[in-house]
Amino acid sequence: MIRKAIIFSAPSGAGKTTLVRHLMEKLPILQFSVSATSRSKREHEIHGKDYFFLTPEQFRAHIQSNDFLEWEEVYPNHYYGTLKSEVERIFEEGKVVIFDVDVVGGLNLKEYFGSEALAVFVKPPSEEELENRLRYRNTETEEKIQLRLAKAKHELAFEDRFDTVIVNENLEIAKGESLEKVKNFIQ
Ligand code: 5GP
């Protein structure tokens, strides 16, 4: 069975989700790994498509049962993780799995998959721009924005540990670069 993985990681607000969506449109062999989370569902989100939404208790039960390939408590009581069952399902379908995870999660996945994974770090052009993007999204309270911003600034330090870096200054250029790199890797 082919077990190839594409990992897109970035500080929240760098634009990695847009790039991952673009890649999935262009390359049907890619299949998105739906993560589990215990954070509350945003209005437009769909259970089973964007995330598997669990209560913190349900999430902790899966941790106990060793069901996760990696997991993190990203903010207090806000767990995020990759279910082993989700990744196995994708490989069984003969697809290449693509992850949209935070930076620590990305490094953990890279350690697990080794050379079978391409780990891509998506970088905002500057810290100011990152803050603008987080605010523009406007889905969070000021307190949550501040939490995300502090986490994002910390995450910028990890780019050297990824296989490759894409600076998302111009979205069209970043989309083209992402497609090129992923195509080369899965060929
Ligand atoms: P959000 O709440 O904005 O959907 O996601 C918050 C952060 O958690 C993002 O950086 C997102 O990529 C990350 N994340 C999503 N799924 C996972 C996962 O399965 N594992 C880890 N470690 N992080 C994840």
Residues whose N, C-alpha, C, O or C-beta is under 5 A from the ligand:
A	BS01	5GP	A10 S12 S35 A36 E72 Y80 G81 T82 D100 V101 D102 G105
